[in-house]
Amino acid sequence: MRALSGTLRRQNRGESGGRPPLGAFASDLDRTLLAPGRGLPRSAYEALEAAKRLGLYVVVVSGREHSVLRKLVAELPAIDALVGENGAVVESPRGSVPVPFGRTAAARARRRLVGADVDGIETGEVVISAGIERRRELEKALRGVRVDLVENVNRVMVLPRGISKRSGLEQALRRLGAAHVPFAAVGDASNDLPLLRAARLSAAVANAEPMVRSSVHYVCRRRYSEGVREFVAGPVRDLLLGRAKPASAPTRSRR
């Protein structure tokens, strides 16, 4: 398996000529690799290790604060880079000093929210979030500030305009020396859509939101990390080994 991994990595870095089908693999964390209220299972480890053995850079892309994200994935050695706060904080390569993006806009948003009557606000290094029921209050308080409101299940995140999981992954790959490589990605929620829509090959775990399931190339039969493992072992591996062509439009897996 090590020989296969080395061959694939050389091809993915362009040493064998031609455009590689994939160079990286990106996965969301919560409700994708990590089921609610549980620790990371063995299948999460196996999924990322399988992607690594296929010669892909492995990046975990999450809405979590960077410090929390780093702790949650500490036992997953296959990861090459981390993207936290929905793209606003990038640690690439893994172990390097994390780099924040959009701090000026985030600071302005924080100043605007001081004294505003918005309950339940949480802040990271860049991201600001509140319960989704507070969306209108945030919109009113932040009118004129260059930020986007991004929903994530039961929360709404305040992010500097242009920051997304896609932009965070692009920054991470650039710092790995792999700018513009095609990638595979898997997720579950609407804040994953910019990342999934930019992917050469995209998937939704079985527990994903309906909008996400209808927007990807492959819908996993299994939930959470078992779905991620299924995606890597099936469509990702098939594409890398020449058993399948890159999908040109979203399709559902056969059930």
N, C-alpha and C positions, 0 to 999 in steps of 0.2 A: 504493500500500500504506500510506503514512503516513496518508492520509485515513481508510482503513478502520480502522487501529489507533486513531486518535483517537476515532472513533465508538464502537468497541467499548469503549474505556476509559471513556468517558462513561456508556455503558449499564451497565458493570460497577460503577460507583460510584453508580448509582441516579439519574442525572440525567435518564433517559428514562422513569422511572416503572416500576413493577412490580419483582418480585424477579429479579435477574440470575441466569442459570444458573450462572455461574462468575465468580469475582473474582481467583483466584490459581492458580498452578501450582507444585507442590512435587515435587522429585525427590531421591531418594537419590543418593549418589555412587558408592561402591565397588560394583562388579558391576552397576551400573545405568548411570550416565553413564560410568564408568571401568572398563575391563576390567582384570583382574589383570595386573600387570607391564607395563602400557603407560601412555603419556601420554594426555591427553585428545585424542580425535580430532576431526576437523572436524565430524562428525555431532553431537557434543555441543554444539558452538557453535551449529550450525544448529537443533537442537531447542529450545534455550533462546531463541534469537533469534526463532524462530517463535512461541513462547508469548508473548514480549514484544510482538510485532507484533499479536497477537490482543487486546492490551489487558490482559493479566494481570500481576499481580505475580508475580515469579519468585523462588522461595526454594529453595536447596539445603539439604537436611536430612541430616546425616551423623552417624555414630558417631565420626568422627575428632576428635582434639583440635582446638580452634579454630585454634590457630596453624598447624597442619599443613593444615587445611582451607582457610584463607585463601590459603596459598601455592599449593595445588593448583588452585584455581579463579581465580587472579589474571588469567588471560587470557580469562575469560568475562565480557564487559561487561554482559550482559543481566540479571545477578543483582541483585535488590533487597535481599536479606537472606540471612544465613547462620545456620544452626542447627547447632552442633557438639555433640559429646559426647552424642549421642542425645537431645538436647533440653535439656541442662543449661547450655549457653552460647549466648547469642543475640546476634548482631550485626545490629541492625535500627534504622534503615536501614543499608545497607552503608556501611562507612567510619566508623560510629559506634563508641563504646567498647563492647566486648562486655560483656554482663551475665550473670553466673553465677546459677544457681538451685540451692538445696539444699546450700549450702556447709557449713552446720552439721552436717547428717547425714553428709555426706561426710567431714568432719573427725573425727567420732566413729568412723566406719568405719575410717579410717586409723589412729587410735589403737588400735583393737581389733586391727588386723592387725600392729601392731608386735610383733615377737617370735613371731608365729604362723608355723607351719611351712608356708607356702604359697609355692611357688616360682613364678617368672615373673610376678610382679605388675608391672603398668604403671599409672602414674597420670597423669591430666590435671589440669585445674584443679578439676574436680569428679569425673569418672568414675574408677573403679578397674576394672582388668580383669586377667584371667588366662586361661590356656588352659582350654578347656571341661572337660578332665579334672580340673581343680581345683575343680569346682563344689561337691562335698560338703565339701571342706576349708573353702571360703568360707562355706558355710551354717553349719557348726559354729562358726567363728570369729566370725561376725557375728550369731549368734542374739540376738534382742532389740533389735537396731539397726534403725531405721526405714529400711530400704533394700530394693530389689528386685534380684533377680539376673535379668539379661536376656541370653539367648543371642543371639549374632551369629556364625553360621557356626561357626568353630572357637575362638571366644572367648566368655567370659561376662563381662558388665559388671555392676559394682555401682553402682547408681544410687539417689539419694534417692527415697523412695516418692512416686509421683505424677508423676515426671519421665519423659517419653517423647517420641518424635518429634512426636506430636500436640500435647502441651503446649508444646513448643518452637515449633512452627509457629504455634500460637495466640498466643503471646507476640510472635512476629515480626510477625504481621499486625496485632496491636493497636498496635504501635509504628509501623506504616506507616499508621495511620488506617483500617485495613480489618478491624476486629474483626468476627468472625462471618460474613465473606463465605464463600460456598460455594467449594470449591476442588477441583481435580483433583490426583491424586498418583500417582506411579509408584515401584515399588521391586522388591526381589528376595528379601529375607530376612525371617525371623520378627520381627525387631525393627522392621520397617516396618509390621507389621500394625495397631497402634493408629492410625497415620496413615492407612493405606489404608482402614480400616473407617470412619473419620470423613469420608472424602472423598465429595463429590457424585458424582465419577466417578473410578474407580480402575483401575490397570493394573499388570500384572506383565510384566517383560521375559521373553523366551523362556527365558532361563537361570535364571529364578527357582526357588526351592524349591517343591516340589509343594504344600505347605500354602498358600503365597502365591498360586500360580496358581489354586487352588480358592476363593480368598476375594475375588477382584476382579471388576470388571465386564468387563474386557477383558484378554485374554492376547495379548501382542504376538507376531507371527510372527518378529520379528528379535530378536537378542541385544543386550544392552548399549545403548550410545547410539543405535544404529540403531533399536532398539525404542522408545526414548523419542521419537525423531523421528517414527516411525510413529504413535505414540499422539497426539502433538500434531497432526500433519497430518490424522489421521483422526477418531477419536471426540471429541477436545477441540474441534477446529475445527467439526465437524458440530453439536455441541451449542450452541456459541456462535452459529452462523449459523442456528439453528432447523431444521437438517436431521434432528435426532434429539432424543428426549425423554430426560431424566435416567433412567438405569437404576434400577430399584427392587430388583433382586437381581443377584448375581454371574452373569455369563454368559461363556462362552468365545468368543473370536474364531473366525471361520470360517477353516479352514485349507485 
